[in-house]
Amino acid sequence: ITSPASPDRTIIDFATGIPDLARFPGKSWAKYLKEATESSPHDYNYGDVKGSPSLRLALRDYLFRSKGISCSADQLFIVSGASEGFLLLAKALSAQFNSIYIEDPTIDITRDIFRMMNYSLVPVQVDSNGMQVDAIRTFLPGHLLLLTPSHQFPSGSLMPIQRGHQAIRMVEEADAYVIEDDYDSEFRLKGIPVPPLQTLSPSRVIYVGTFSKTLSPSLRIGFLIVPPSLIDTITMTKDRLNLHTPAVIQKALAAFIQDGQ
């Protein structure tokens, strides 16, 4: 840490959850934001509650190229950060579900969101391969399953594909859903990217993604990929809560992605 006696010493920041903001492409992003700001006056309206069609289309194509996720733009919902996504899911699914299996330990934010939304939390211990899903002897009715298979926090563990298949079989038999928090799988120290659980069971996995780690948390842009059976429920809840993400930022981000930035 810098002290008054050595004010020019380099500071090494060990804070987790934040990208290297010094590398944010500010000049490039400013150009896209300027172009979006100077666009049609219609872009200053509320827009589609699900999110900008141009951004959802750009995301659909990007996710297929980068993660092998095959989904329609209609399954994509743009949210103001992954946290809002979890709040939206907790509210929209509360009529059918009231409990959730969570990793122990896990990220405080997601745990606290479901607790504040009056879900009963069922902690399941984590080992070097992620959540020990076989510790769930009986997947009880009314329960969801929340996983971070590509990078468990704080253990850093990676869930093997066999354990992922086991988790999906459990929710299929229980007529439930896995919520997959894929908050930073773009960053790999070694090996090939791990296929998201969503690619294994698009009808049973709700995928939560964010741009907080790849661009900047200040943009407050995240997204959901929901199974077709939940599109109407999520849309209705998002509309009733009037949860809109700034349209100008969405337009800039869509062009940013389409241009390969």
Secondary structure, DSSP 8 states (H G I E B T S, - for coil): --BTTBTTS------SS---GGGS-HHHHHHHHHHHHTS-GGGGS---TT--HHHHHHHHHHHHHHH-----GGGEEEESSHHHHHHHHHHHTTTT--EEEEEES--HHHHHHHHHTT-EEEEEEEETTEE-GGG-SS--TTEEEEE-TTS-TTT-----HHHHHHHHHHHHHHT--EEEE-SSTT--SSS-----GGGT-TTTEEEEEESTTTT-GGG--EEEE--GGGHHHHHHHHHHTT----HHHHHHHHHHHHTT-
